[in-house]
Amino acid sequence: MVDHLANTEINSQRIAAVENCFGASGQPLAVPGRVLLGEGILTKECRKKPKPRIFFLFNDILVYGSIVINKRKYNSQHIIPLEDVTLETLPDTLQMKNRWMIKTSKKSFVVSAASLTERKEWISHLEECIRHLLTKTGRQPSTEHAAPWIPDKATDICMRCTQTKFSTLTRRHHCRKCGFVVCADCSRQRFLMPRLSPKPLRVCNLCYRQLMAEKKKEVEADRRQPEPIHSAVLGYEPSSGDDSDKSDDDKADQWPADTEFYTSEVSWSSFHS
């Protein structure tokens, strides 16, 4: 289907229509070889509450955004390279059914479909595109994924100290490493995670200690590396071959380590055939 639609007028018109719906707030989507395979509305589990989002599946990227006027205007465009995507089917909850997680190195989130059949179609087409891309590029499937944020309403108390109760005055915060909902006292630290952001991000005290321990091991491992042998010839520098581009207490461990928050009328627009 991709080979059949690539570089056709109908495919160009479909992509142009998507670009037009996002308007100036969106990025250009038309590139040689890119094909729009399908679209549909999925419910995305957001921090405050589940919200409908429009999703567009291309052969190399997944695009989604907020719905202003369906089929006419969207905003808050997000573009996810499919070769960075891993999928995980999730069990139903009382509030949400037909769920699965879209995991990437920068952001992971949960979506749900209107029916089980719709979920199967989405997952099937996504996995086929991912498999084709990885085969084409020779890359291995991504193994590092950002933690999904636990929804605010999942807990009324801090998930680290289990003492602080949230209210209009006591704000909820999210650890960027584990995704837990935590209080300010349990998340005073910041840590630089280049994979997620060029700036240090808020992390809970437990994750901060773990990250600092990992960093210390890396520094010690670098120190054990043998010193490079420099040439005795004056004026010669050996080439490297590189052309480069707040405190916590013992209560932090009270939350069960094996707690799993994410274990493994909306219409549907059929995939193009």
Sequence and secondary structure as in RCSB ss.txt:
>XXXX:A:sequence
MVDHLANTEINSQRIAAVENCFGASGQPLAVPGRVLLGEGILTKECRKKPKPRIFFLFNDILVYGSIVINKRKYN
SQHIIPLEDVTLETLPDTLQMKNRWMIKTSKKSFVVSAASLTERKEWISHLEECIRHLLTKTGRQPSTEHAAPWI
PDKATDICMRCTQTKFSTLTRRHHCRKCGFVVCADCSRQRFLMPRLSPKPLRVCNLCYRQLMAEKKKEVEADRRQ
PEPIHSAVLGYEPSSGDDSDKSDDDKADQWPADTEFYTSEVSWSSFHS
>XXXX:A:secstr
 HHHHTT HHHHHHHHHHHHHHGGGS     TT  EEEEEEEEEE SSSEEEEEEEEESSEEEEEEEEETTTEEE
EEEEEEGGG EEEE    SS  SEEEEE SS EEEEE SSHHHHHHHHHHHHHHHHHHHHHHT            
 GGG SB TTTS  B  SSS  EE TTT  EE SGGG EEE  TTT SS EEE HHHHHHHHHHHHHHHHHHHTS
      SSTT     S        GGGG S TT  SS     EE    
